[in-house]
Amino acid sequence: MSGRKFTNSELLGIIKLYNDGYGTVEIAKIYSRHRSSIQEHLKKGGIKLRKTSPYIGKYNIRFFDYYNKESCYWAGFIAADGCVRATRATVSIHINKIDAEHLRKFCVCIGYTGGFVDDTKNNSIAVHVNGNWFPPALLANFDIGTHKSKRLCFPPKLPHKYAKEFIRGVFDGDGSIGVRSYGKNNQFKLLTFSVVGTREMLEGIRLLLLKEVGIYCKSKNTEGVVRKTGNIYSLSFAGRNALRIFNWFYKKSDVSLRLDRKYVRYIEYLRETSSQIYIKAPPK
């Protein structure tokens, strides 16, 4: 490793990284120096060395540093149902207890060894991932930051091959799957897909679905249009279009990257309509 002296900027950077929770081994790798050299300069800077890093071993701090199916799915879920706190370096996910298993999937995926926070008043549980790693990575790679309800958009740098996972994550957090019966004897089933969010996020999802899934929308039809109701924007599809969307983003999906409750409803719908030659559109 290089024996050159540290610049003032590097020394300040080392101290900042250490105070943010990085260990001396990690910092040494970043600056291509020996660990003992990092420790020496920290001591000269008046920094008391820890015995162990506060976060190493508690979760994969680099999880959102790279694009893959796992990071893109959970980034989408956090975009919809998570929170990046402005007051401290924390990413939180609150979820209804009915979907507690989904929160466990997230913890397994990031290697989180901490516990859950039980909110009995709201019948929910939460996980708070502390440390200055997830917030900057989510902002840089997925454009997810604080005050996301006001500025959240479809991530411009998201690799096309992982768009399916990201959208499924958003849907699992802020979307719904429905089935309506219609016809003289309620013999037909109409599948529906809907998701809420910011106008910018939903426009990005809409354009990608139109391109990738083969969505068909009549020119005068409000389906497939981002609509505003009060302060909420929504996007919805029904019938064949909804089925195409679910077939697309559930195809070859991993059980660890989908919300069980919604996926089961999709499977139930396929079973209920298996005798139909095609999915009928509702009568005009």
N, C-alpha and C positions, 0 to 999 in steps of 0.2 A: 504494500500500500504506500501511497505517496507520503513523503516526509516533509512536504512544504508547510509553511506556516498558514494558520487560518487567517482569513481576512476578518475585519471587524464585522462585516455583514454575515459571514459564516458563523462567527461566535454568537452573535445575537440570534441567528436562526437555530443554532444548536440548543440554546437556552430555552427558546420558545417551544421547540419540539418537545423538549424534556418536560417542561411545565404543562404542556398539553397532554402528557401521558405516554409519549413514546419512550421506549426503553433504550439504553445505551447501545445495545446490539443493533437495533433497527437504525438508530442515528448513524452509527458507524458505517452501515451499509449504504445509507443515503449519501454520505460524504466520502465514501471509499477510504476510510481511515480505520485504524485499530481501535477496538473498544476502550483500551486503557488511555488512549489519547483523548477520546471524548470525555471520559471520566475526569481526566486531569484538568481539562479546560472548564468543565462544569464546576469543579471544586474551586478553581481560581476565580470563577465568576460568583462565588459565594453561594452556590447551590448545594443544598444538602442532598446527598444521593439516597435514593430509595433502595430497599432490599429487593423489591420486585416491581415491575410495571403494574399500575393499577388495573389495566384492561387486558393485557396479554393473557391469553388462556381463557378469558371469559367469553369472547366471541371473535369471529373473523373480522378484524378491523378493516381488511382490504376488500370486503365482499362487494361493495358498490364501486370499486375502483375500475372494474372491468365489465365489459358487456358479455353476457351469456344468458341462457334461458332463465336461470335462477334469479340473477340480479335484475333482469328486465321485468320479470313477472312481479317481484316484490317491490320494485320501484313503482310499477303501475298501481299496486295495491296501496302503497304509502301515499301516492299522489291522490288517491281517492279517499282513503280511510285512515291515513296517518297524520302525524303532526311533527313538524320540525320547529322546535322551540327557539324563539328569538333570544330569550334571556339567558339560556345556557346551551351548551353543546349536547343536545338530547334529541333523539328520534323516538316518538311514542306511537304505539298503536293501541287503540281501545276497541274492543269487540264484544258483542253480545255473548253471553255464556253459551248460547245455543251453538255458536261457532267456535267454541274454545279450542277444539282440535286444530282449527286452522292457525291459531296463534302458536300452537305447539309446532306446527309444520314450519313456521317462520323461524322459531328458535332453533330447531334442528338444522335448518338450512344455513343459518349464520353461525352455528356452533355456540349459541348463547347458553351460558350455564347459570345465569341469574334466575330469580323467581318472578312470579306474576304478582300484580297488585289486584286484589279482589275488591271490586266496588259493589257491595251488596245493595246499596241504595238504588243504583241504576241497572242492577242485574248484569254487570259487565265485568270483564277482566282486562288488564292492560299490561303491556311490557314497555319499559323505558330503557332504551339503549344509550348509555352515557358515553361520552368521549368525543373528541374533536376529529372524528374520521368520517362517519356517515354523513353529517350535514354538508361539508364541502364537496364530497364525492357525489352526493345526490344533486347538488346544485350544478356542478360542473358537467356531469354526464347526462342528467335527466331534467335539468332545469327545474328542479323541485327545491324550493326554499321556504322561508317563513312567509306568512301571509299568502299562502298558496291559493286560497279561495278567490283572491283578487287578480292574481297574475299568472296562474298556472296555464301552460300551453302544452301542446304535443311536443315532446322533446325533439328539437331539430337535428341533433347528432345521433339519434337512435338508429342503430344498424337495421336495415330493412328486414333482415332474416329473423330478428327478434321482435318485430312489431306485434306479431300475434300474441306472444306472451305478455307484452306490456298491456295491450288492450284487454286481454283476459284478466289481468290484475286489476285494471281500472274497473271493469265490469263486476268482478267479485267484490270490490269495495263499495261501488256506488251504482250498481246496476241491478236489474231484476228480470226474471224470466217468468212469464205467465202463460196460462192456457185458458182460453175461453171457449165455451160450448155455444153452438148456434145451429140453426136449421129447425125444421118443423118439430123434430123430436130430439133436438140437441145432439144429432148424430155426428156432427162435424166438430173438430177441434181446431181452434186457431191459436197458433203459437205466437208469442210476443216477446220482443227484445226491447229493453229500454235502459238508458243510462243517463245520469245527471252529472253536471259539472260546469266548468267555466265555458263560455262560448268558444274560446280559442282551443281548448282541449277537445271539445266535441266536434268542432269543425275539422280538426286534424284526424280524428277517428272516422268521421263521415267520409272524408275524401279517400282515406286508405281503404275503407270497406267498399266503396264504389269501384275502386280500381282493382282490388284483389279478390273480392268475393263474388262479383257478378251481380250486384244488387240492381234490381230493375225498379225504377220509380217513374210513374206517369208525371207528365209536366205539371199538371194541376193538382197533383196529390201532395198532401202535407207530410206524408211519410218520408223519412229520410232527410227532413229539414230540421235544423237546430232551432228550437222554439223557446221562447221566454214566457214563463208563467210566474208573475210576481217578480221575485229576485232570483228565480231558479231557471237555468237553461236545461233542456232535455233533448234527447235524440232517441227516436223509436222506430222500429220496423216490425212488421207482422207477416204472418203466413209464410209463403215460400222464402221471402227475404230473411225473415228471422231464422228459419231453419238453415238456410245457407250460411248465415253467420255462425250459428252454434256448431254446425258441422265443420266449419273451417277452423274455429279456434279450439275445438275439443279434439280434433283429429290428432292422434298420436300424442295427446297431452299426458303429462306425468301426474300421478295422483298427488304428489307433493306440491304441485303448482296449479291447483284448482280448488275451489270451495266445494266441499262434498255436497252440501245441501242443494246448490244450484245445479250441479252436474247430475245428481240423482233425479231432479225434476226433468231435465233434458232426456235422460234415459227412459224415464216413465212415459214421457210424451211419445217417444219413438215406439214403445211397446203398445201404447194405447191406439196408435194410428197405423200399426204395422199392416193391418188388413186393407187400408186404403191404398189405391193405386197411386194417387198423388194428393198433395195437400191442397184442399180447396180454398179459394179466396172467399171472404165473407160476401153475402149478397149486397148489392148496391142499395 
